[in-house]
Amino acid sequence: MANRKKTSNEEMRKRIHTLRSSLKIKPSEKPFAEWMAELNREEKALEEVRFARLSALRH
């Protein structure tokens, strides 16, 4: 691993601020709980499709 220059406190604050502002949910968007529930439903549907495909290959 290459030696990295230590990040200054000010630079770290800037990076954190940038990340926080990019992750904020806009007022026009869905509330976080609703967004997370939708994401979980989508992931579960994808897992079910994958499971069905894998079980079809085994038979």
C-alpha positions as CSV (number, residue, x, y, z in Angstrom):
1,M,0.0,0.0,0.0
2,A,1.4,3.4,-0.9
3,N,2.1,6.0,1.7
4,R,-0.7,8.5,1.8
5,K,-0.4,12.1,2.8
6,K,-2.3,12.7,6.0
7,T,-5.5,14.6,5.4
8,S,-5.8,17.9,7.3
9,N,-8.7,18.4,9.6
10,E,-10.1,21.2,7.3
11,E,-9.9,19.0,4.2
12,M,-11.7,16.2,6.1
13,R,-14.4,18.6,7.2
14,K,-14.9,19.7,3.6
15,R,-15.2,16.0,2.5
16,I,-17.7,15.2,5.2
17,H,-19.8,18.3,4.4
18,T,-19.8,17.4,0.7
19,L,-21.0,13.8,1.5
20,R,-23.7,15.0,3.9
21,S,-25.1,17.5,1.4
22,S,-25.1,14.8,-1.3
23,L,-27.0,12.4,0.9
24,K,-29.7,14.8,2.1
25,I,-33.2,14.0,0.9
26,K,-34.9,16.8,-1.0
27,P,-38.3,18.0,0.2
28,S,-39.9,16.7,-3.0
29,E,-38.5,13.2,-2.5
30,K,-40.1,10.3,-0.5
31,P,-39.5,10.1,3.2
32,F,-36.5,7.9,4.2
33,A,-38.7,5.1,5.7
34,E,-40.8,4.9,2.6
35,W,-37.7,5.0,0.3
36,M,-36.1,2.2,2.4
37,A,-39.2,0.0,2.4
38,E,-39.4,0.3,-1.4
39,L,-35.7,-0.6,-1.8
40,N,-36.2,-3.6,0.4
41,R,-39.2,-4.8,-1.7
42,E,-37.1,-4.4,-4.8
43,E,-34.2,-6.4,-3.4
44,K,-36.5,-9.1,-2.2
45,A,-38.1,-9.4,-5.7
46,L,-34.6,-9.7,-7.2
47,E,-33.6,-12.3,-4.8
48,E,-36.8,-14.4,-5.5
49,V,-36.1,-14.2,-9.3
50,R,-32.5,-15.3,-8.7
51,F,-33.6,-18.1,-6.4
52,A,-36.2,-19.3,-9.0
53,R,-33.6,-19.2,-11.7
54,L,-31.0,-21.2,-9.7
55,S,-33.6,-23.8,-8.6
56,A,-34.7,-24.2,-12.2
57,L,-31.1,-24.9,-13.2
58,R,-30.8,-27.7,-10.5
59,H,-33.8,-29.6,-11.7
